[in-house]
């Protein structure tokens, strides 16, 4: 098989794998309670859960359960009246599937259908960089204005925008919780040409956040009763 055929086959395989892994969670989950040290006003930050991540240009991903776990947490937050922040990445790059006006910029259906359904506060925040703390409207102002000191961060990508937001939140003095299995990422190649799998990158993020004292890293089941 020649290089072009290899590339075409790999793209098709990645597309099918990512689409299967990201199968939409459309049905609301059964009513759940929140357990653990979750404050009554803890904010759930849902980071960049957009259609672009199903684009075949992305390499293989990890954690096919991520979307279902995110959906369960959104439902639990909304059912208990806690605040939810939906974060959308508006890429300034002309060739990005996350650029405004592209279908990939839209929220994935399981997120879009949940917007506006909660009894608690809700915020739509847009950004052009990794951290949700550098966006519009200003997240720190919104959290501090409501007296919120705890944030729970889920979404895409584990080692980019989720980790960056969690790190910055920790530096700003918030109590940050990251249910690592409610995030996912993709394989990546380093500057030396060495590849790391999405699983390896997710484990590195969990280690960074835990060892660095930026966030408490948990599983979704640790938060749901």
TORPAPA-597843 format. One record per atom (N, C-alpha, C, O): z, y, x negated. Coordinates in steps of 0.05 Angstrom, whole numbers, always signed. Layout:
R       Z       Y       X
R       Z       Y       X
...
//
This chain:
R       Z       Y       X
R      +0     -24     -17
R      +0      +0      +0
R      +0     +25     -18
R     +15     +26     -37
R     -17     +45     -12
R     -18     +68     -29
R      +3     +88     -22
R     +19     +84      -3
R      +5    +110     -38
R     +27    +130     -34
R     +26    +142      -7
R     +47    +146      +6
R      +2    +149      +3
R      +0    +162     +29
R     +10    +143     +51
R     +23    +152     +69
R      +2    +117     +48
R     +11     +98     +68
R     +41     +94     +68
R     +54     +92     +89
R     +52     +93     +43
R     +81     +91     +40
R     +95    +115     +53
R    +115    +111     +68
R     +85    +139     +48
R     +97    +163     +59
R     +96    +163     +89
R    +116    +170    +103
R     +73    +155    +100
R     +70    +154    +130
R     +89    +134    +142
R    +101    +140    +162
R     +91    +111    +129
R    +108     +90    +140
R    +137     +99    +138
R    +152     +95    +158
R    +146    +111    +116
R    +173    +120    +113
R    +180    +141    +134
R    +202    +141    +145
R    +161    +160    +139
R    +166    +181    +158
R    +170    +169    +186
R    +188    +177    +201
R    +152    +149    +193
R    +154    +137    +219
R    +181    +122    +222
R    +194    +122    +243
R    +189    +107    +200
R    +214     +93    +201
R    +238    +111    +203
R    +256    +106    +219
R    +237    +134    +189
R    +259    +153    +190
R    +261    +165    +218
R    +283    +168    +229
R    +238    +171    +230
R    +237    +183    +257
R    +249    +164    +277
R    +266    +172    +293
R    +241    +138    +276
R    +251    +118    +295
R    +281    +114    +290
R    +296    +112    +310
R    +289    +112    +265
R    +318    +108    +259
R    +335    +131    +268
R    +356    +127    +280
R    +326    +156    +263
R    +342    +179    +271
R    +343    +182    +301
R    +363    +190    +312
R    +320    +176    +314
R    +320    +178    +344
R    +338    +158    +356
R    +353    +164    +375
R    +338    +133    +345
R    +356    +112    +356
R    +385    +119    +350
R    +402    +116    +368
R    +391    +129    +326
R    +418    +136    +319
R    +429    +159    +336
R    +452    +160    +342
R    +411    +177    +344
R    +419    +200    +359
R    +414    +198    +389
R    +410    +218    +402
R    +414    +173    +399
R    +409    +170    +428
R    +429    +187    +444
R    +453    +187    +438
R    +418    +201    +464
R    +434    +221    +478
R    +456    +209    +494
R    +453    +188    +507
R    +479    +222    +494
R    +502    +215    +511
R    +500    +234    +535
R    +510    +256    +534
R    +488    +225    +557
R    +484    +243    +580
R    +505    +241    +601
R    +510    +260    +615
R    +517    +217    +604
R    +537    +214    +625
R    +564    +224    +615
R    +573    +219    +593
R    +578    +239    +633
R    +605    +248    +626
R    +623    +224    +620
R    +621    +204    +634
R    +640    +227    +601
R    +659    +205    +595
R    +681    +205    +616
R    +685    +224    +630
R    +696    +182    +617
R    +718    +180    +635
R    +739    +201    +627
R    +741    +208    +603
R    +754    +211    +646
R    +775    +232    +639
R    +793    +222    +617
R    +803    +200    +617
R    +797    +240    +597
R    +813    +233    +574
R    +835    +254    +570
R    +831    +277    +577
R    +857    +246    +559
R    +877    +265    +551
R    +876    +267    +521
R    +865    +250    +507
R    +887    +289    +511
R    +888    +293    +482
R    +915    +286    +471
R    +935    +293    +483
R    +916    +273    +449
R    +941    +264    +437
R    +942    +276    +409
R    +924    +289    +400
R    +964    +270    +395
R    +967    +280    +368
R    +976    +309    +368
R    +984    +320    +389
R    +973    +322    +345
R    +983    +350    +342
R    +961    +370    +350
R    +953    +386    +333
R    +951    +368    +374
R    +930    +387    +383
R    +943    +408    +401
R    +954    +402    +422
R    +940    +433    +392
R    +953    +455    +407
R    +940    +459    +434
R    +916    +452    +438
R    +955    +469    +454
R    +944    +474    +480
R    +920    +493    +480
R    +904    +493    +498
R    +918    +510    +460
R    +896    +529    +458
R    +878    +524    +434
R    +863    +541    +426
R    +879    +500    +423
R    +861    +493    +400
R    +832    +496    +409
R    +825    +487    +430
R    +816    +508    +391
R    +788    +512    +397
R    +771    +489    +385
R    +775    +482    +362
R    +753    +478    +401
R    +734    +458    +391
R    +708    +473    +383
R    +695    +486    +399
R    +701    +470    +357
R    +676    +482    +347
R    +655    +461    +346
R    +657    +442    +330
R    +634    +464    +362
R    +612    +444    +363
R    +589    +456    +346
R    +575    +474    +356
R    +585    +446    +322
R    +567    +459    +303
R    +539    +448    +303
R    +535    +424    +297
R    +520    +464    +310
R    +491    +459    +305
R    +481    +432    +316
R    +466    +418    +303
R    +489    +425    +340
R    +479    +400    +352
R    +453    +406    +367
R    +452    +410    +391
R    +431    +408    +351
R    +406    +417    +361
R    +384    +396    +358
R    +387    +376    +344
R    +362    +400    +373
R    +341    +380    +375
R    +327    +375    +348
R    +315    +354    +343
R    +328    +395    +330
R    +313    +393    +305
R    +321    +369    +288
R    +305    +358    +273
R    +346    +359    +292
R    +355    +337    +275
R    +341    +311    +282
R    +343    +291    +267
R    +325    +310    +303
R    +308    +287    +309
R    +281    +289    +296
R    +264    +271    +300
R    +276    +311    +282
R    +250    +315    +269
R    +245    +293    +248
R    +263    +287    +232
R    +221    +281    +247
R    +216    +260    +228
R    +217    +268    +199
R    +217    +251    +181
R    +217    +294    +193
R    +218    +303    +165
R    +246    +298    +153
R    +248    +298    +128
R    +266    +293    +169
R    +293    +288    +158
R    +295    +259    +149
R    +284    +241    +162
R    +309    +255    +127
R    +313    +227    +117
R    +333    +212    +135
R    +343    +223    +155
R    +338    +187    +129
R    +357    +171    +146
R    +384    +184    +148
R    +394    +197    +129
R    +397    +180    +171
R    +423    +191    +176
R    +444    +169    +178
R    +438    +145    +175
R    +469    +178    +182
R    +491    +159    +185
R    +502    +161    +213
R    +493    +177    +229
R    +522    +145    +219
R    +540    +148    +242
R    +525    +151    +269
R    +525    +173    +280
R    +513    +129    +279
R    +500    +131    +305
R    +519    +137    +328
R    +509    +144    +350
R    +545    +135    +324
R    +564    +141    +346
R    +572    +170    +347
R    +587    +178    +364
R    +561    +187    +329
R    +570    +215    +327
R    +566    +229    +354
R    +585    +243    +363
R    +543    +227    +366
R    +538    +242    +391
R    +557    +234    +413
R    +567    +251    +428
R    +562    +208    +416
R    +580    +199    +437
R    +608    +209    +432
R    +622    +217    +450
R    +617    +209    +407
R    +643    +220    +400
R    +645    +250    +405
R    +665    +259    +416
R    +624    +264    +398
R    +624    +293    +405
R    +626    +297    +435
R    +641    +314    +444
R    +611    +282    +450
R    +611    +285    +479
R    +638    +280    +491
R    +648    +295    +508
R    +652    +259    +481
R    +679    +253    +491
R    +698    +276    +485
R    +715    +283    +501
R    +696    +288    +461
R    +714    +310    +454
R    +708    +335    +470
R    +726    +348    +479
R    +682    +341    +474
R    +675    +364    +491
R    +687    +360    +519
R    +699    +378    +530
R    +683    +336    +530
R    +694    +330    +557
R    +724    +334    +558
R    +735    +346    +577
R    +738    +323    +538
R    +767    +325    +537
R    +776    +354    +535
R    +795    +362    +549
R    +762    +370    +519
R    +769    +398    +516
R    +765    +413    +542
R    +782    +429    +551
R    +743    +408    +555
R    +737    +422    +580
R    +755    +413    +602
R    +764    +430    +618
R    +762    +388    +604
R    +779    +378    +625
R    +808    +389    +622
R    +822    +391    +642
R    +816    +395    +598
R    +843    +405    +593
R    +844    +436    +591
R    +865    +447    +585
R    +821    +449    +596
R    +821    +478    +596
R    +822    +491    +569
R    +828    +515    +567
R    +817    +476    +548
R    +818    +487    +521
R    +791    +501    +515
R    +771    +495    +527
R    +791    +519    +496
R    +767    +535    +489
R    +747    +518    +473
R    +755    +502    +456
R    +722    +522    +479
R    +700    +509    +465
R    +680    +530    +454
R    +673    +548    +469
R    +673    +527    +429
R    +653    +545    +416
R    +628    +529    +410
R    +630    +510    +394
R    +606    +536    +422
R    +581    +523    +416
R    +566    +540    +396
R    +559    +563    +401
R    +560    +528    +373
R    +548    +542    +350
R    +519    +533    +348
R    +513    +509    +347
R    +501    +553    +346
R    +472    +547    +343
R    +462    +559    +317
R    +467    +583    +312
R    +448    +543    +301
R    +437    +554    +276
R    +409    +565    +281
R    +391    +550    +290
R    +405    +590    +277
R    +379    +604    +280
R    +368    +608    +252
R    +373    +629    +239
R    +352    +589    +242
R    +342    +591    +215
R    +322    +614    +212
R    +305    +618    +229
R    +325    +629    +190
R    +306    +651    +185
R    +280    +641    +171
R    +262    +656    +166
R    +280    +615    +164
R    +257    +604    +149
R    +233    +598    +168
R    +237    +586    +189
R    +210    +607    +161
R    +187    +605    +178
R    +179    +576    +185
R    +169    +570    +206
R    +184    +558    +166
R    +176    +530    +170
R    +198    +512    +179
R    +195    +488    +180
R    +221    +524    +187
R    +243    +507    +196
R    +242    +500    +225
R    +235    +517    +242
R    +247    +474    +232
R    +248    +467    +260
R    +272    +479    +275
R    +273    +478    +299
R    +290    +492    +260
R    +313    +505    +272
R    +308    +535    +277
R    +326    +549    +286
R    +284    +544    +272
R    +277    +572    +275
R    +276    +579    +305
R    +266    +563    +321
R    +287    +602    +314
R    +286    +610    +342
R    +257    +610    +352
R    +239    +618    +338
R    +254    +600    +376
R    +227    +598    +388
R    +215    +570    +385
R    +197    +563    +399
R    +227    +554    +367
R    +218    +526    +364
R    +236    +509    +382
R    +259    +515    +386
R    +224    +487    +392
R    +239    +469    +409
R    +264    +458    +394
R    +284    +453    +406
R    +261    +454    +368
R    +283    +443    +352
R    +307    +461    +351
R    +329    +453    +344
R    +304    +487    +358
R    +326    +505    +359
R    +345    +501    +383
R    +368    +509    +382
R    +334    +488    +403
R    +350    +483    +428
R    +373    +463    +423
R    +371    +446    +405
R    +394    +466    +438
R    +415    +447    +437
R    +405    +420    +447
R    +387    +419    +464
R    +416    +398    +437
R    +409    +372    +447
R    +419    +370    +476
R    +439    +382    +483
R    +405    +355    +493
R    +412    +354    +521
R    +441    +348    +528
R    +452    +361    +546
R    +454    +330    +514
R    +481    +323    +521
R    +500    +347    +516
R    +521    +349    +529
R    +493    +365    +498
R    +508    +389    +494
R    +501    +410    +515
R    +519    +422    +527
R    +475    +415    +519
R    +466    +435    +537
R    +477    +430    +565
R    +485    +449    +579
R    +478    +405    +574
R    +487    +399    +601
R    +517    +403    +604
R    +527    +404    +627
R    +531    +405    +582
R    +560    +410    +584
R    +568    +439    +581
R    +591    +446    +587
R    +550    +456    +573
R    +556    +484    +571
R    +562    +496    +598
R    +549    +491    +618
R    +583    +512    +599
R    +591    +525    +624
R    +606    +507    +643
R    +611    +516    +666
R    +613    +483    +635
R    +626    +464    +654
R    +656    +463    +651
R    +669    +451    +668
R    +667    +476    +631
R    +696    +475    +627
R    +711    +496    +643
R    +700    +515    +653
R    +737    +492    +645
R    +754    +511    +658
R    +767    +531    +639
R    +779    +550    +647
R    +764    +526    +613
R    +775    +544    +593
R    +754    +563    +581
R    +731    +562    +590
R    +762    +579    +562
R    +743    +598    +550
R    +720    +583    +536
R    +724    +561    +526
R    +697    +597    +535
R    +674    +585    +522
R    +659    +608    +507
R    +657    +630    +517
R    +649    +601    +484
R    +634    +621    +468
R    +609    +609    +457
R    +609    +586    +447
R    +587    +623    +459
R    +562    +616    +445
R    +560    +634    +420
R    +560    +658    +422
R    +558    +621    +397
R    +557    +635    +372
R    +531    +627    +357
R    +524    +603    +356
R    +517    +646    +346
R    +493    +640    +330
R    +498    +649    +301
R    +513    +667    +295
R    +485    +634    +283
R    +488    +640    +255
R    +462    +634    +240
R    +444    +620    +250
R    +460    +644    +215
R    +436    +639    +199
R    +444    +626    +172
R    +427    +621    +155
R    +470    +622    +168
R    +481    +610    +143
R    +498    +586    +151
R    +499    +578    +174
R    +510    +574    +131
R    +525    +549    +136
R    +551    +553    +152
R    +556    +537    +170
R    +566    +573    +147
R    +592    +577    +159
R    +590    +590    +187
R    +576    +610    +190
R    +604    +578    +206
R    +606    +590    +232
R    +622    +616    +232
R    +622    +631    +251
R    +637    +620    +210
R    +653    +645    +208
R    +635    +668    +199
R    +645    +691    +198
R    +610    +663    +193
R    +591    +685    +187
R    +569    +684    +208
R    +547    +673    +203
R    +575    +694    +232
R    +556    +692    +254
R    +561    +714    +274
R    +576    +733    +269
R    +547    +711    +297
R    +549    +731    +318
R    +555    +717    +345
R    +541    +699    +353
R    +576    +726    +359
R    +596    +746    +351
R    +614    +735    +329
R    +612    +711    +322
R    +632    +752    +319
R    +649    +744    +297
R    +670    +724    +306
R    +687    +730    +323
R    +669    +700    +295
R    +687    +679    +303
R    +716    +685    +298
R    +734    +680    +315
R    +722    +696    +275
R    +750    +702    +268
R    +761    +722    +288
R    +784    +719    +296
R    +746    +743    +294
R    +756    +763    +314
R    +761    +750    +341
R    +781    +756    +354
R    +743    +732    +349
R    +747    +718    +375
R    +771    +701    +375
R    +787    +701    +394
R    +775    +685    +354
R    +798    +667    +353
R    +824    +683    +351
R    +843    +678    +366
R    +825    +703    +334
R    +849    +719    +331
R    +856    +735    +356
R    +879    +739    +362
R    +835    +745    +369
R    +839    +760    +394
R    +852    +743    +415
R    +866    +754    +432
R    +847    +717    +415
R    +859    +699    +434
R    +884    +686    +424
R    +897    +670    +438
R    +892    +692    +399
R    +916    +681    +388
R    +913    +652    +380
R    +933    +637    +378
R    +888    +643    +375
R    +883    +615    +369
R    +886    +610    +339
R    +875    +625    +322
R    +903    +590    +331
R    +908    +585    +303
R    +898    +557    +295
R    +899    +550    +271
R    +890    +540    +314
R    +880    +514    +307
R    +851    +510    +316
R    +844    +517    +338
R    +834    +499    +298
R    +807    +493    +305
R    +800    +464    +298
R    +810    +453    +278
R    +784    +452    +315
R    +775    +425    +311
R    +744    +426    +308
R    +731    +436    +326
R    +734    +417    +286
R    +706    +421    +279
R    +690    +395    +280
R    +697    +375    +267
R    +669    +395    +296
R    +651    +372    +299
R    +622    +382    +296
R    +617    +406    +298
R    +603    +363    +293
R    +575    +371    +293
R    +559    +361    +270
R    +564    +340    +259
R    +538    +377    +263
R    +518    +370    +243
R    +514    +393    +224
R    +515    +416    +233
R    +510    +389    +199
R    +512    +365    +183
R    +540    +364    +171
R    +552    +384    +164
R    +549    +340    +168
R    +577    +336    +158
R    +582    +352    +132
R    +602    +366    +131
R    +565    +349    +113
R    +570    +360     +86
R    +559    +388     +82
R    +561    +400     +61
R    +546    +399    +103
R    +536    +426    +101
R    +552    +444    +119
R    +573    +455    +110
R    +543    +448    +144
R    +556    +468    +161
R    +583    +460    +171
R    +600    +478    +174
R    +588    +435    +176
R    +614    +426    +184
R    +634    +430    +162
R    +655    +442    +166
R    +628    +420    +138
R    +646    +423    +115
R    +650    +452    +108
R    +673    +460    +102
R    +629    +468    +107
R    +631    +496    +100
R    +649    +511    +119
R    +666    +527    +111
R    +645    +506    +145
R    +662    +519    +166
R    +691    +511    +163
R    +709    +528    +165
R    +695    +485    +159
R    +723    +475    +156
R    +736    +487    +131
R    +760    +495    +132
R    +722    +488    +109
R    +733    +499     +85
R    +741    +529     +89
R    +763    +538     +82
R    +722    +544    +101
R    +727    +572    +105
R    +750    +576    +124
R    +767    +594    +121
R    +751    +560    +145
R    +773    +562    +164
R    +800    +557    +151
R    +820    +571    +156
R    +801    +537    +133
R    +825    +531    +118
R    +833    +554    +100
R    +857    +561     +99
R    +814    +566     +87
R    +819    +589     +69
R    +829    +613     +85
R    +845    +629     +74
R    +820    +616    +110
R    +829    +638    +126
R    +856    +633    +140
R    +866    +651    +154
R    +867    +610    +135
R    +894    +605    +145
R    +896    +590    +172
R    +917    +588    +183
R    +873    +580    +182
R    +874    +565    +207
R    +882    +536    +201
R    +878    +525    +179
R    +894    +524    +221
R    +900    +495    +221
R    +875    +481    +229
R    +867    +481    +252
R    +861    +468    +210
R    +835    +457    +214
R    +837    +426    +217
R    +849    +413    +200
R    +824    +415    +237
R    +823    +386    +241
R    +793    +378    +243
R    +777    +391    +257
R    +786    +357    +228
R    +758    +348    +228
R    +757    +318    +236
R    +765    +301    +219
R    +749    +311    +261
R    +744    +284    +267
R    +718    +275    +254
R    +696    +280    +265
R    +720    +262    +232
R    +696    +258    +215
R    +675    +241    +229
R    +651    +243    +222
R    +683    +223    +247
R    +664    +207    +261
R    +651    +221    +285
R    +636    +208    +300
R    +657    +246    +288
R    +643    +263    +308
R    +624    +282    +293
R    +619    +305    +303
R    +615    +274    +270
R    +596    +289    +254
R    +575    +269    +243
R    +580    +245    +243
R    +553    +279    +234
R    +534    +262    +219
R    +518    +278    +200
R    +517    +303    +202
R    +506    +264    +181
R    +489    +278    +161
R    +466    +260    +153
R    +461    +239    +166
R    +451    +267    +132
R    +427    +253    +123
R    +429    +247     +93
R    +443    +260     +78
R    +414    +227     +85
R    +412    +221     +57
R    +402    +246     +42
R    +387    +262     +54
R    +409    +249     +16
R    +401    +272      +1
R    +397    +265     -28
R    +408    +245     -38
R    +380    +281     -42
R    +375    +276     -70
R    +386    +299     -86
R    +382    +323     -80
R    +401    +293    -108
R    +414    +313    -125
R    +395    +324    -145
R    +372    +315    -147
R    +405    +343    -161
R    +388    +357    -181
R    +378    +338    -203
R    +358    +344    -217
R    +392    +316    -207
R    +384    +297    -228
R    +365    +275    -216
R    +358    +256    -230
R    +358    +278    -191
R    +341    +258    -178
R    +355    +234    -167
R    +343    +217    -155
R    +382    +234    -170
R    +398    +212    -159
R    +403    +216    -129
R    +411    +237    -120
R    +398    +195    -114
R    +401    +196     -85
R    +429    +188     -76
R    +441    +169     -88
R    +439    +201     -56
R    +464    +193     -43
R    +458    +188     -14
R    +443    +203      -1
R    +470    +167      -4
R    +466    +161     +25
R    +482    +179     +42
R    +501    +192     +32
R    +475    +181     +67
R    +490    +197     +86
R    +519    +188     +87
R    +538    +204     +89
R    +523    +161     +87
R    +551    +151     +87
R    +567    +161     +63
R    +590    +168     +66
R    +554    +160     +40
R    +568    +170     +15
R    +575    +199     +17
R    +596    +208      +9
R    +556    +215     +28
R    +561    +244     +31
R    +583    +249     +50
R    +600    +267     +46
R    +584    +234     +72
R    +606    +237     +92
R    +633    +231     +80
R    +653    +244     +85
R    +634    +209     +64
R    +659    +202     +51
R    +668    +223     +31
R    +691    +229     +29
R    +648    +235     +17
R    +655    +257      -1
R    +666    +281     +13
R    +685    +293      +4
R    +654    +287     +36
R    +664    +310     +52
R    +693    +304     +61
R    +710    +322     +59
R    +698    +280     +71
R    +725    +274     +80
R    +745    +276     +57
R    +767    +286     +61
R    +737    +267     +34
R    +754    +269     +10
R    +759    +297      +2
R    +781    +305      -4
R    +737    +313      +1
R    +739    +341      -6
R    +759    +356     +12
R    +776    +371      +3
R    +755    +353     +38
R    +772    +367     +57
R    +801    +359     +56
R    +819    +375     +58
R    +805    +332     +53
R    +833    +322     +51
R    +846    +329     +25
R    +868    +341     +25
R    +833    +323      +3
R    +845    +327     -23
R    +849    +357     -29
R    +868    +365     -43
R    +830    +373     -19
R    +832    +402     -24
R    +850    +417      -6
R    +855    +441      -9
R    +861    +403     +14
R    +880    +415     +33
R    +866    +434     +53
R    +880    +451     +65
R    +840    +431     +56
R    +826    +449     +74
R    +830    +441    +104
R    +831    +458    +121
R    +832    +415    +109
R    +833    +405    +136
R    +846    +378    +138
R    +848    +363    +118
R    +856    +372    +161
R    +865    +345    +167
R    +841    +328    +177
R    +829    +336    +197
R    +835    +307    +163
R    +812    +290    +171
R    +822    +267    +187
R    +839    +251    +179
R    +810    +263    +211
R    +819    +243    +230
R    +794    +229    +241
R    +772    +234    +234
R    +800    +210    +260
R    +779    +197    +275
R    +781    +207    +304
R    +802    +216    +313
R    +759    +205    +319
R    +759    +214    +346
R    +781    +200    +362
R    +795    +213    +379
R    +785    +174    +358
R    +805    +159    +373
R    +833    +170    +368
R    +851    +166    +384
R    +837    +183    +345
R    +864    +194    +339
R    +870    +217    +358
R    +894    +225    +361
R    +850    +229    +370
R    +854    +253    +386
R    +853    +248    +416
R    +863    +264    +432
R    +842    +224    +423
R    +839    +218    +452
R    +859    +198    +461
R    +862    +177    +448
R    +872    +203    +484
R    +890    +184    +495
R    +877    +164    +513
R    +890    +146    +524
//
